[in-house]
Amino acid sequence: MRINRVFTFGGTGMDERPSRRRRLAGMSVGLVYLCFPVLDIVSGELTGAEAFWGALGLAAYVACFLTTALSPREYGALSPLTYGFMGATTVLAVCLPFLFGGSWLSLPVYTTVVYSMALGPLPATLAMLAMGTVVVLAGLLYEHDPASTLVLVFQVVTLGVLFMSVRGTRILVVRLRRAQQEVARLAAGEERLRIARDLHDLLGHSLSLIVLKSELAGRLAENGSERAVAEIRDIETVARQALVEVREAVSGYRQRDLSTELDGARAALEAAGTQVTVRLAGTPPPGVLDGLLGWAVREGTTNVMRHARATHCEIAITHDGRATTLEIVDNGRGAAPYGPGSGLNGLTERVEAVGGTVSAGPRENGFALRIAVPAAGEAGT
């Protein structure tokens, strides 16, 4: 996902571009030292053609400087037009001090600020040294006060370093905000995936059970059996429970309970005409694996009800302190074409997230699903 962020210098905001009027007002205050070249013109220090060209050059410099400074850029990247105005600013900052003397030496200082905020560290540093050289040479040419020249050189260096740091900080802020937006996007995607995965497991199991019980209730009703009413009530109960589970899944509160899922699997499979055997070996699995194994039992038994047409299903859970394993084996259509669906893929993601493995596929007489989680995965779940 591409995020555009406009980044300018001379503004006050870090995360969004301030209004041009506000930035222009702030920069106008900073241009106060251009009053010295203006005084040269209005006081008569420069006369005739010199005053005309000086005023024209100063106006052109201010226009190019402000255009460069106020130009928008994405993540510090300048447009060709902005580079053109920066070049014009540079030419005027070099030529005007050599043409009109010491009062104009503040122009290279301002130009250094432009470089520091618009260019990378290396080109900005080279440009800063070049502007410092211009100040020194123009000061020597016009026999400018050495102390004042030294102060101006010091301003070139300090302002250059300062605004390079400001630029670096702003770039880091842009990167941070982009990273935050990417994290938010990934988190939203992960949450959508979780909800889709939970709804698939929940509704797949519940709806399969509702279909089976509806078929059974229909057959019983045709035969006039009183059991049809009980089956219809079971359908209502399953539907209501599915609604509750869907709400819990969407809100993130749904937790799988292994013992409950084993009871539900037994009831669902027996309703489908499948005999169930549950074998537990070793100590009870740790609580951190309870939810994971609950999901696995639900997914595995749902697939048996939907696809296997089995007469017998065995669920075996073993926890020996070194690893926890779950096996669901049936005697159904093991030779049928097999391809993992979204439910099994979702289960695989859950298991692999804790360092476990999933193997599933047809065998000679039926189908087998096996999950193994090592002790390290149990501790880190």
KEKOL-502205 format. One line per 2 residues: for each residue z, x, y of C-alpha. Coordinates in steps of 0.1 Angstrom, whole numbers, plus 5000, padded with zeros to 4 digits. Layout:
Z,X,Y  ...
***
This chain:
5000,5000,5000  4990,5014,5034
5013,5009,5063  5001,5015,5098
5027,5027,5123  5017,5035,5159
5036,5065,5172  5036,5076,5208
5056,5101,5229  5071,5092,5262
5086,5060,5248  5121,5051,5239
5116,5033,5206  5115,5051,5173
5102,5023,5151  5078,5005,5174
5057,5014,5204  5074,5005,5237
5054,4986,5263  5029,5007,5283
5046,4996,5315  5080,5008,5304
5066,5041,5291  5046,5047,5323
5077,5040,5344  5097,5066,5324
5070,5092,5326  5065,5087,5363
5101,5097,5369  5094,5129,5349
5064,5138,5371  5087,5141,5401
5081,5179,5403  5045,5173,5412
5058,5166,5446  5055,5203,5454
5017,5204,5451  5016,5171,5470
5036,5187,5498  5011,5216,5500
4984,5190,5507  5003,5168,5532
5021,5195,5550  4989,5214,5559
4995,5243,5536  4961,5235,5522
4935,5224,5547  4899,5214,5548
4879,5217,5516  4910,5232,5498
4931,5201,5506  4902,5178,5494
4896,5197,5461  4934,5201,5456
4940,5164,5460  4911,5155,5437
4922,5181,5411  4958,5169,5412
4947,5132,5408  4924,5141,5379
4952,5161,5362  4977,5132,5365
4951,5107,5352  4942,5130,5322
4979,5138,5315  4989,5101,5315
4959,5090,5294  4967,5117,5268
5004,5109,5268  5001,5072,5266
4973,5072,5240  4984,5055,5207
4982,5075,5175  4989,5068,5139
5015,5091,5125  5007,5118,5151
4969,5117,5145  4949,5118,5177
4916,5102,5183  4886,5124,5195
4888,5107,5229  4924,5117,5232
4915,5153,5223  4890,5152,5251
4915,5141,5277  4939,5168,5264
4912,5194,5268  4906,5182,5304
4944,5184,5311  4944,5219,5298
4915,5231,5319  4931,5216,5351
4966,5230,5342  4950,5265,5339
4926,5264,5369  4947,5247,5396
4976,5272,5396  4951,5301,5399
4932,5283,5427  4961,5271,5448
4992,5292,5441  5028,5290,5432
5036,5253,5440  5011,5243,5413
5028,5263,5385  5046,5231,5373
5013,5218,5358  5015,5242,5328
5051,5230,5322  5040,5194,5319
5010,5203,5298  5034,5221,5273
5052,5187,5269  5019,5171,5259
5012,5198,5233  5046,5196,5218
5045,5159,5213  5009,5156,5202
5003,5187,5180  5018,5202,5149
5044,5230,5152  5020,5260,5149
4993,5248,5174  5020,5236,5198
5037,5270,5197  5005,5288,5204
4997,5264,5233  5033,5269,5246
5028,5307,5247  4994,5302,5264
5010,5281,5291  5038,5306,5296
5011,5333,5300  4993,5312,5326
5026,5308,5346  5032,5346,5345
4997,5356,5355  4993,5330,5383
5028,5340,5396  5017,5377,5397
4984,5368,5413  5001,5350,5442
5031,5372,5443  5053,5342,5435
5091,5348,5435  5099,5365,5402
5131,5346,5396  5113,5312,5401
5085,5324,5378  5110,5333,5352
5126,5299,5355  5093,5282,5350
5086,5303,5319  5120,5294,5306
5112,5257,5312  5079,5261,5293
5097,5275,5263  5128,5252,5263
5108,5220,5269  5083,5230,5243
5109,5236,5217  5128,5204,5227
5098,5181,5224  5086,5197,5192
5120,5187,5178  5116,5152,5192
5082,5149,5176  5095,5161,5143
5124,5136,5144  5100,5108,5151
5077,5118,5123  5107,5118,5099
5117,5084,5111  5082,5071,5104
5083,5086,5069  5117,5072,5063
5106,5037,5073  5075,5039,5052
5097,5050,5023  5120,5021,5029
5092,4997,5029  5078,5012,4997
5112,5009,4980  5114,4973,4991
5080,4966,4978  5088,4982,4944
5121,4964,4943  5103,4931,4949
5078,4939,4922  5105,4948,4898
5124,4916,4905  5092,4896,4900
5087,4914,4867  5123,4907,4856
5120,4870,4864  5086,4867,4846
5100,4886,4816  5132,4864,4815
5113,4832,4819  5088,4842,4791
5117,4849,4767  5137,4818,4777
5110,4793,4778  5091,4807,4748
5122,4802,4726  5133,4769,4740
5099,4753,4741  5091,4765,4706
5124,4748,4694  5116,4716,4714
5081,4714,4697  5096,4719,4663
5123,4694,4668  5098,4669,4683
5076,4672,4653  5106,4667,4630
5118,4637,4650  5084,4622,4648
5082,4625,4611  5117,4611,4607
5109,4582,4630  5078,4573,4609
5100,4572,4578  5126,4551,4596
5153,4578,4592  5184,4576,4614
5183,4614,4618  5154,4609,4643
5179,4599,4670  5200,4630,4664
5169,4652,4666  5159,4635,4699
5194,4642,4712  5191,4678,4702
5158,4680,4721  5175,4667,4752
5203,4693,4748  5179,4721,4743
5158,4710,4773  5189,4708,4795
5202,4742,4784  5167,4757,4790
5168,4744,4826  5202,4760,4831
5190,4793,4817  5159,4793,4839
5181,4788,4870  5204,4816,4859
5174,4839,4852  5159,4833,4886
5192,4840,4904  5198,4871,4882
5230,4858,4865  5216,4853,4830
5233,4875,4804  5224,4875,4768
5253,4871,4744  5245,4884,4709
5267,4861,4689  5254,4831,4708
5218,4842,4703  5224,4847,4666
5238,4812,4663  5208,4798,4683
5183,4818,4662  5198,4805,4630
5196,4769,4642  5161,4773,4655
5147,4789,4624  5164,4765,4601
5149,4736,4621  5115,4753,4615
5122,4753,4578  5130,4790,4576
5160,4802,4557  5180,4828,4577
5202,4857,4565  5223,4876,4590
5238,4910,4580  5262,4929,4602
5272,4965,4592  5296,4989,4607
5316,4982,4638  5305,4956,4664
5279,4970,4688  5294,4981,4722
5295,4955,4749  5268,4973,4769
5243,4966,4742  5253,4929,4737
5227,4916,4762  5199,4939,4750
5204,4929,4714  5206,4892,4725
5172,4895,4741  5158,4912,4710
5171,4885,4686  5157,4857,4708
5123,4874,4711  5121,4883,4675
5130,4849,4662  5107,4832,4687
5078,4851,4672  5088,4842,4637
5089,4805,4647  5055,4807,4665
5034,4829,4643  5050,4838,4609
5052,4805,4590  5079,4822,4570
5103,4807,4545  5129,4834,4549
5140,4857,4577  5166,4884,4576
5184,4897,4607  5203,4930,4602
5224,4947,4628  5240,4981,4622
5263,5002,4644  5276,5034,4629
5287,5053,4660  5256,5074,4662
5231,5047,4668  5226,5009,4669
5197,4993,4650  5184,4958,4648
5159,4947,4622  5143,4913,4620
5121,4909,4588  5103,4878,4576
5081,4870,4546  5054,4852,4566
5018,4860,4575  5023,4898,4577
4986,4905,4571  4975,4883,4600
4958,4901,4630  4985,4916,4651
4987,4925,4687  5018,4929,4709
5022,4902,4734  5040,4901,4768
5073,4892,4752  5073,4922,4729
5061,4944,4757  5089,4932,4779
5114,4939,4751  5100,4974,4747
5105,4981,4784  5141,4971,4782
5148,4992,4751  5130,5023,4764
5149,5020,4796  5181,5030,4777
5164,5056,4756  5157,5035,4725
5126,5028,4705  5108,4997,4692
5086,4995,4662  5069,4963,4652
5041,4953,4629  5030,4937,4597
5042,4949,4563  5030,4941,4528
5048,4907,4526  5056,4896,4561
5064,4912,4595  5092,4935,4607
5106,4943,4641  5130,4973,4644
5149,4985,4674  5170,5017,4675
5192,5028,4704  5210,5062,4701
5246,5067,4711  5235,5084,4744
5215,5053,4754  5245,5031,4746
5267,5051,4770  5241,5050,4798
5232,5014,4796
***
